[in-house]
Amino acid sequence: MPRILDLISYLEQYAPLAYQESYDNCGLLVGDKQQECTGVVVCLDVIEDVVDEAIAKGYNLIVAHHPVIFSGIKKITGANYVERIIIKAIQNNISIYAIHTNLDNLEDGVSGMLAKKLELKNTQILAPKKGTLSKLVTFVPVADTDKLLQGLFATGAGTIGNYSECSYTVTGTGSFKPNDQANPSIGQANTAEHVSENRIEIIYPNHLENKVVSALHAHHPYEVPAYDLVALGNATMHVGSGSIGELDEAMSTDAFLAYISKKLSLSCVRFTTSFKGEIKKVALCGGSGSFLLKNAIASKADVLITSDFKYHDFFDAEDRILVCDIGHYESEIHTKELLMSVLTKKFVNIAVVLSSIHTNPIGYYKL
């Protein structure tokens, strides 16, 4: 039986914690990761009824999109629903894991799932994320270059977009002089050496840095390899906020509103009434995405689908784009299917179920 740690490690390979936003609180929030996992309940929000559901099923791991612990907690007395959830989970040995903006920022994450539901084509990240890449620069004898590169590639380094094993190599001359305490693989103590070396440059995601450095030491022939780790300002084209793609055919506003209502099972859509164009290019963001309005306009999208738009934010569209606010819960509910698919693909011998609890705190009254 796998431990909770095994499931967490797999989820964090899929959606690295390094991709979460600075304000977020992803990861294991409650529980002992060394326990054997008896089953998983997948939900959007952790409320008390979800914990009761896990208890009733005998499952000891809840995987949620939204972190139930978001800001600091100074007391745990059961004074509010967050404290009551923590107490109940600990008393019943239930672990709670949150996979939030790190999942939002994946190309095939929350917004990617929404794009699939709408059958969009040619999808890509709407606002690629910066600050997630670094570059390793090192120097290795020419004869040892391939061995070192293969070791680095095995960590995931050298992947750029749809290309893997990417590196740059240029040949030069390295010089060094070992002292009496050195154990050189080339040369002798107190004798200057000049060696034909390759300078290697290779890009890697920041969260792989420890693996990359370990592989460098493991596959480099030198006792003390020289290397630089350089932070990059490049945007990562497959990591970031939102998604943008295209419909097969352009639609009128009315037809498009009917289309997304059917595809996403919506009972209500708030939208900008002033937009008069047709809809072909679609930008979207699961959850609160009003901050992406400028990106959507710059990308020449005809519509931005998201949630939590404030009244005055709708004016910012300035008739250049249709804004559709479909509701926070409605824009992310399909995330449960995504997480279940990810987990069941790997862990075939553990029960993984979608929570049957409706956790949307907002209701819609129909006249």
C-alpha positions in Angstrom: 0.0 0.0 0.0 1.5 3.4 -1.0 2.0 6.0 1.6 0.4 9.4 1.5 3.9 10.7 0.7 4.0 8.7 -2.5 0.8 10.4 -3.8 2.1 13.8 -2.7 5.4 13.3 -4.5 3.6 12.3 -7.7 1.3 15.3 -7.5 4.3 17.6 -7.0 6.1 16.1 -10.0 3.0 16.9 -12.0 2.4 20.4 -10.5 5.6 21.5 -8.8 5.1 23.7 -5.7 7.6 26.1 -7.2 4.9 27.1 -9.6 2.5 28.4 -6.9 2.1 32.1 -6.5 3.8 33.8 -3.5 0.5 34.5 -1.7 -0.6 30.9 -1.9 -0.5 28.0 0.5 -0.2 24.7 -1.5 1.0 21.4 -0.2 0.2 19.2 2.7 -1.8 21.3 5.2 -2.8 18.7 7.8 -1.7 15.2 8.5 1.1 12.6 8.5 2.5 11.9 5.1 4.2 8.7 6.3 0.8 7.0 6.8 -0.3 4.4 4.3 -3.0 5.8 2.1 -6.4 4.1 2.5 -8.2 6.1 -0.1 -8.6 9.6 -1.6 -11.5 12.1 -1.7 -11.0 14.7 -4.4 -12.8 18.1 -4.0 -12.7 21.7 -4.9 -13.2 23.0 -1.4 -12.7 21.4 2.0 -15.8 21.9 4.2 -16.8 19.9 7.2 -19.1 17.7 5.2 -16.2 16.7 3.0 -14.2 15.6 6.0 -17.3 13.6 7.2 -17.5 12.0 3.8 -13.9 10.9 4.0 -14.4 9.5 7.6 -17.5 7.6 6.4 -15.6 6.0 3.5 -12.5 5.2 5.7 -10.3 7.3 3.4 -7.5 9.2 5.0 -6.5 11.7 2.3 -8.4 14.7 0.9 -6.9 16.3 -2.2 -8.5 19.8 -2.7 -7.9 22.6 -5.1 -8.5 25.4 -2.7 -6.3 25.5 0.5 -8.5 25.4 3.6 -5.7 27.1 5.5 -4.9 30.2 3.6 -3.8 32.9 6.1 -2.1 32.6 9.5 -3.8 30.7 12.3 -3.0 31.7 15.9 -5.5 29.5 17.7 -7.3 26.2 17.0 -10.3 26.2 19.2 -13.1 25.3 16.8 -14.3 28.9 16.7 -14.8 28.8 12.9 -15.2 26.2 10.1 -11.4 26.2 9.3 -10.5 25.4 12.9 -13.2 22.8 13.2 -12.0 21.1 10.0 -8.4 21.0 11.3 -9.5 19.5 14.6 -11.7 16.9 13.0 -9.1 15.9 10.4 -6.4 15.5 13.1 -8.7 13.5 15.4 -9.5 11.1 12.6 -6.0 10.8 11.1 -7.0 12.5 7.8 -4.5 14.4 5.7 -5.5 17.4 3.7 -3.5 18.4 0.6 -4.0 21.5 -1.5 -3.0 21.9 -5.1 -4.0 25.4 -6.1 -2.1 28.0 -8.1 0.6 25.5 -9.0 -2.1 23.6 -10.8 -3.6 26.9 -12.2 -0.2 27.7 -13.8 0.1 24.4 -15.7 -0.6 24.4 -19.4 -2.9 21.4 -19.0 -4.1 22.5 -15.6 -7.3 24.3 -14.5 -7.6 26.6 -17.5 -6.4 23.9 -19.9 -9.2 21.6 -18.6 -11.7 24.4 -19.2 -10.4 24.9 -22.7 -10.8 21.2 -23.4 -14.4 21.4 -22.2 -15.0 24.1 -24.8 -13.2 22.1 -27.4 -10.8 24.9 -28.3 -8.0 24.4 -30.8 -4.4 25.6 -30.9 -4.4 26.4 -27.2 -1.5 27.9 -25.3 -0.8 29.8 -22.1 -2.3 33.3 -22.1 0.2 34.9 -19.7 3.5 32.9 -19.6 5.2 33.0 -16.2 8.7 34.5 -15.7 11.3 33.6 -13.1 11.0 29.8 -13.2 14.1 29.0 -15.2 17.8 28.9 -14.6 20.9 28.0 -16.7 23.8 25.8 -15.7 27.2 26.7 -17.2 30.0 24.2 -16.6 33.3 23.0 -18.1 34.1 19.4 -18.8 36.9 17.5 -20.7 35.8 16.9 -24.3 35.9 13.1 -23.9 33.5 13.3 -21.0 31.0 15.7 -22.5 28.4 13.1 -23.7 28.3 11.2 -20.4 27.8 14.5 -18.4 25.1 15.7 -20.8 23.1 12.4 -20.6 23.2 12.6 -16.8 21.9 16.1 -16.9 19.2 15.4 -19.4 18.0 12.5 -17.2 17.0 15.0 -14.5 14.7 16.9 -17.0 17.2 19.6 -17.7 17.5 20.8 -21.3 13.8 20.7 -22.1 12.5 23.8 -24.0 8.9 23.7 -25.1 8.4 20.7 -27.3 12.2 20.0 -27.5 14.3 17.9 -25.2 18.1 17.4 -24.7 18.8 21.0 -25.6 22.2 22.4 -24.8 25.0 24.6 -26.2 28.6 23.4 -26.3 31.8 25.3 -27.4 35.4 24.1 -27.0 38.2 25.9 -25.3 41.1 25.4 -23.0 40.8 25.0 -19.2 43.7 25.4 -16.9 44.3 24.4 -13.3 47.1 23.5 -10.8 46.3 20.9 -8.1 47.9 21.3 -4.7 49.2 18.5 -2.4 45.8 17.8 -0.9 44.0 17.5 -4.3 43.1 14.2 -5.9 43.0 15.2 -9.6 41.5 12.9 -12.3 43.8 14.6 -14.8 47.3 15.8 -14.0 49.6 15.8 -10.9 50.0 17.8 -7.8 51.8 21.1 -8.1 51.9 20.9 -11.9 49.9 23.3 -14.1 47.6 21.6 -16.5 45.9 22.8 -19.7 43.0 20.6 -20.9 40.8 20.7 -23.9 37.3 21.3 -22.4 33.8 22.0 -23.6 31.8 24.8 -22.1 28.3 23.5 -21.6 25.2 25.6 -21.2 21.8 24.0 -20.3 18.5 25.4 -19.1 16.4 23.8 -16.4 13.3 24.6 -14.3 14.3 26.0 -10.9 12.6 23.3 -9.0 15.0 20.7 -10.5 18.1 22.6 -9.3 19.1 20.1 -6.6 18.8 17.2 -9.0 20.7 19.0 -11.7 23.6 19.9 -9.3 23.7 16.3 -8.0 23.8 14.9 -11.5 26.6 17.3 -12.3 28.8 16.0 -9.5 27.8 12.4 -10.1 28.8 12.5 -13.9 31.6 15.0 -13.9 35.2 13.5 -13.8 36.7 16.4 -11.9 37.0 16.3 -8.1 35.7 19.9 -8.0 33.8 20.8 -11.1 33.5 24.5 -11.9 30.0 25.7 -12.7 27.6 28.7 -12.6 23.9 28.7 -11.9 22.3 31.7 -13.6 18.7 32.9 -12.9 16.9 33.7 -16.2 14.2 36.3 -16.9 12.8 34.2 -19.7 9.1 33.4 -19.7 8.2 29.7 -19.6 5.8 29.2 -22.5 4.2 26.1 -20.9 3.8 27.6 -17.4 1.6 30.6 -16.6 -1.9 32.0 -16.1 -4.9 31.4 -18.3 -5.3 29.8 -21.7 -6.1 31.0 -25.1 -7.4 29.1 -28.2 -9.8 29.1 -31.0 -13.3 27.8 -31.9 -13.8 25.8 -35.1 -16.1 28.6 -36.4 -16.9 32.1 -35.3 -20.1 32.6 -33.4 -22.4 35.5 -32.5 -22.5 36.6 -28.9 -25.9 35.0 -28.3 -24.8 31.8 -29.9 -21.5 31.8 -27.9 -23.3 32.4 -24.6 -25.6 29.5 -25.3 -22.6 27.3 -26.3 -20.7 27.8 -23.1 -23.8 27.5 -21.0 -24.4 24.1 -22.5 -20.8 22.9 -22.5 -20.1 24.0 -18.9 -23.6 23.4 -17.5 -24.1 27.0 -16.5 -27.3 28.5 -15.0 -26.0 32.0 -15.1 -23.5 34.1 -17.0 -22.7 37.8 -16.4 -21.3 39.5 -19.5 -20.5 42.8 -21.1 -23.6 43.9 -23.1 -21.7 46.5 -25.2 -19.6 44.0 -27.2 -21.0 43.6 -30.8 -18.4 41.5 -32.6 -18.3 37.7 -33.3 -16.4 35.2 -31.1 -13.6 33.1 -32.6 -10.5 33.5 -30.4 -11.2 32.6 -26.8 -9.2 33.5 -23.7 -10.1 32.0 -20.4 -9.0 31.5 -16.8 -10.4 29.2 -14.2 -11.0 31.1 -10.9 -10.4 34.8 -10.5 -9.0 36.1 -13.8 -9.8 39.8 -14.1 -6.1 40.5 -13.9 -5.7 38.9 -17.3 -8.0 41.3 -19.2 -5.1 43.3 -20.6 -3.4 40.1 -21.7 -6.6 38.9 -23.4 -7.0 42.2 -25.3 -3.3 42.2 -26.3 -3.7 38.7 -27.6 -6.6 39.9 -29.7 -9.0 37.5 -28.1 -12.7 38.1 -28.7 -13.7 37.0 -25.3 -12.4 36.4 -21.8 -14.1 33.7 -19.7 -13.4 33.8 -16.0 -15.0 34.8 -12.7 -15.1 37.3 -9.9 -15.2 40.4 -12.1 -16.2 43.5 -10.2 -18.7 46.0 -11.5 -16.2 48.6 -12.7 -13.9 46.0 -14.2 -16.5 45.3 -16.9 -16.0 48.9 -18.1 -12.3 48.2 -18.7 -13.3 45.9 -21.6 -14.1 49.1 -23.5 -16.2 47.3 -26.2 -13.0 45.6 -27.4 -13.7 42.2 -25.9 -16.6 40.3 -24.5 -16.2 39.4 -20.8 -18.0 36.4 -19.5 -18.1 35.9 -15.7 -19.4 32.4 -15.2 -18.8 32.1 -11.5 -15.7 30.9 -9.5 -17.1 27.5 -8.6 -18.4 26.9 -12.2 -15.1 27.9 -13.7 -13.2 25.4 -11.6 -15.5 22.5 -10.9 -14.0 20.4 -13.7 -10.7 20.5 -11.8 -12.0 17.6 -9.8 -12.1 15.5 -12.9 -8.6 16.5 -13.8 -7.2 15.6 -10.4 -8.9 12.3 -10.4 -7.6 11.5 -13.8 -4.0 12.4 -12.7 -4.2 10.2 -9.6 -5.9 7.1 -11.1 -3.5 7.0 -14.0 -0.7 6.3 -11.5 -2.3 4.7 -8.5 -4.6 1.9 -9.8 -4.8 0.0 -6.5 -6.1 2.9 -4.4 -9.7 4.1 -4.3 -10.0 7.7 -5.6 -13.4 9.2 -5.6 -14.9 12.6 -6.4 -16.6 14.2 -3.4 -20.3 14.0 -3.7 -20.7 17.2 -1.6 -21.8 20.4 -3.3 -19.4 23.0 -2.0 -20.4 26.1 -3.9 -21.3 28.7 -1.2 -23.3 30.8 -3.8 -26.8 30.0 -4.9 -28.9 31.4 -7.7 -32.5 32.3 -7.2 -34.7 31.8 -10.2 -37.9 33.9 -10.5 
